[in-house]
Amino acid sequence: MLHTYICAGVVVSAQAGGVLPISQQSTFVLASLAYHDYEGVALRDDEKPRLQADLGSANYLMLRNHGLLTVGRSIADAFLNMYLFETVCTIQVRAMAGGTALTTVDPRIIAGAQAQAREATRGIGAGGLSWPGLLRRLDRIDPSYRT
């Protein structure tokens, strides 16, 4: 599980429409997105079951007026899900700042996005494809993280 407060994510979490179907990237998030309404600073144990129920089987959870949360089968998948979620929010904020009407993606495309993602990643997920390369890059920058 990853949780962030990146500015674009907080902005979109405060928008009534949430994530809009306006980019290819958004189709993958929308295919597995859930929402949780803001209940104040998340310090109370009684909120935990509601968070779990709202997440359900989704990989992306928009915490209204708060931020973003992702899960995945592995750390790599959760990390890349967050990268995609943050990218979707940044695209949306920038697109809306343009001040013109936005075109949206057909809902039938969103319905097939998960199958397309499985096909594109050969069933191993984005983490399985990208994570090894990210670790090699980190090794070149500073391998001390391994100790």
C-alpha positions as CSV (number, residue, x, y, z in Angstrom):
1,M,0.0,0.0,0.0
2,L,1.2,3.5,-0.8
3,H,-0.4,6.8,0.2
4,T,0.6,10.3,-1.0
5,Y,-0.5,13.9,-0.7
6,I,0.8,15.1,-4.1
7,C,-0.8,18.4,-5.0
8,A,-2.5,17.3,-8.1
9,G,-4.0,14.3,-6.3
10,V,-5.4,16.4,-3.5
11,V,-6.8,18.8,-6.1
12,V,-8.6,16.0,-8.0
13,S,-9.7,14.4,-4.7
14,A,-11.5,17.7,-3.9
15,Q,-13.3,17.9,-7.3
16,A,-16.9,16.5,-7.3
17,G,-16.3,14.6,-10.4
18,G,-13.2,12.8,-9.2
19,V,-11.0,11.3,-11.9
20,L,-12.4,12.1,-15.3
21,P,-12.1,9.9,-18.4
22,I,-10.0,12.3,-20.4
23,S,-6.7,10.4,-21.1
24,Q,-5.5,7.0,-22.0
25,Q,-3.8,6.8,-18.5
26,S,-7.1,7.6,-16.8
27,T,-8.8,4.5,-18.4
28,F,-6.5,2.2,-16.4
29,V,-7.2,4.0,-13.1
30,L,-10.9,4.2,-13.7
31,A,-11.1,0.5,-14.4
32,S,-10.1,-0.2,-10.8
33,L,-10.9,3.0,-8.8
34,A,-12.9,3.5,-5.6
35,Y,-13.6,6.5,-3.4
36,H,-13.6,7.1,0.4
37,D,-15.2,10.2,1.8
38,Y,-13.2,12.4,4.1
39,E,-13.8,11.7,7.9
40,G,-11.1,14.0,9.3
41,V,-7.5,13.0,10.1
42,A,-7.4,9.2,9.9
43,L,-6.5,8.4,13.5
44,R,-9.6,6.5,14.6
45,D,-9.7,2.7,14.5
46,D,-13.4,2.7,13.6
47,E,-12.6,4.2,10.2
48,K,-10.4,1.3,9.2
49,P,-13.3,-1.1,8.2
50,R,-14.9,1.6,6.1
51,L,-11.6,2.3,4.3
52,Q,-11.3,-1.5,3.6
53,A,-14.9,-1.7,2.5
54,D,-14.6,1.3,0.2
55,L,-11.4,-0.1,-1.4
56,G,-12.9,-3.5,-1.9
57,S,-11.1,-5.2,-4.8
58,A,-9.9,-1.9,-6.4
59,N,-6.2,-1.0,-6.8
60,Y,-6.7,2.8,-6.6
61,L,-8.5,4.6,-3.8
62,M,-9.2,8.3,-4.0
63,L,-9.4,9.7,-0.4
64,R,-11.8,12.6,-0.9
65,N,-10.3,16.0,0.2
66,H,-7.2,14.1,1.3
67,G,-5.0,12.3,-1.3
68,L,-4.3,9.0,-3.1
69,L,-3.8,5.4,-2.0
70,T,-2.8,2.4,-4.1
71,V,-2.4,-1.3,-3.5
72,G,-0.9,-4.0,-5.7
73,R,0.1,-7.7,-5.6
74,S,3.7,-6.5,-4.9
75,I,5.5,-3.4,-3.8
76,A,6.4,-2.8,-7.4
77,D,2.8,-2.9,-8.6
78,A,1.7,-0.6,-5.8
79,F,4.5,1.8,-6.6
80,L,3.7,1.9,-10.4
81,N,0.0,2.1,-9.6
82,M,0.8,5.3,-7.6
83,Y,3.0,6.7,-10.4
84,L,0.1,6.2,-12.8
85,F,-2.5,7.6,-10.4
86,E,-0.4,10.7,-9.8
87,T,0.1,11.1,-13.6
88,V,-3.6,10.9,-14.2
89,C,-4.3,13.6,-11.6
90,T,-1.6,15.9,-13.1
91,I,-2.9,15.4,-16.6
92,Q,-6.4,16.3,-15.4
93,V,-5.4,19.4,-13.5
94,R,-3.4,20.7,-16.5
95,A,-6.2,19.8,-18.9
96,M,-8.8,21.6,-16.8
97,A,-6.5,24.7,-16.5
98,G,-6.7,25.0,-20.3
99,G,-10.2,26.5,-19.8
100,T,-11.8,24.7,-22.8
101,A,-14.3,21.8,-23.0
102,L,-12.6,18.4,-22.6
103,T,-13.3,15.3,-24.7
104,T,-13.9,12.1,-22.8
105,V,-13.0,8.4,-23.4
106,D,-15.9,6.1,-24.4
107,P,-17.0,4.0,-21.3
108,R,-16.6,0.8,-23.4
109,I,-12.9,1.5,-23.7
110,I,-12.6,1.9,-19.9
111,A,-14.5,-1.4,-19.4
112,G,-11.8,-3.2,-21.4
113,A,-8.8,-1.4,-19.9
114,Q,-7.9,-4.1,-17.4
115,A,-7.8,-6.8,-20.1
116,Q,-5.7,-4.5,-22.3
117,A,-3.3,-3.9,-19.4
118,R,-3.0,-7.6,-18.7
119,E,-2.2,-8.2,-22.4
120,A,0.3,-5.4,-22.6
121,T,2.2,-6.6,-19.6
122,R,1.9,-10.2,-20.6
123,G,0.0,-10.9,-17.4
124,I,2.8,-10.0,-15.0
125,G,1.7,-6.5,-14.3
126,A,3.5,-3.2,-14.8
127,G,5.6,-3.9,-11.7
128,G,7.0,-7.1,-13.1
129,L,8.0,-5.3,-16.3
130,S,9.3,-2.0,-14.9
131,W,10.6,-2.7,-11.4
132,P,13.8,-4.5,-12.4
133,G,14.8,-1.6,-14.6
134,L,14.0,0.9,-11.8
135,L,16.2,-1.1,-9.4
136,R,19.1,-1.2,-12.0
137,R,18.8,2.6,-12.3
138,L,18.9,3.0,-8.5
139,D,21.9,0.7,-8.3
140,R,23.8,3.0,-10.7
141,I,22.8,6.1,-8.7
142,D,23.4,4.8,-5.2
143,P,23.6,1.1,-4.4
144,S,23.8,1.8,-0.7
145,Y,20.0,1.3,-0.4
146,R,20.6,-2.4,-0.5
147,T,22.5,-2.5,2.8
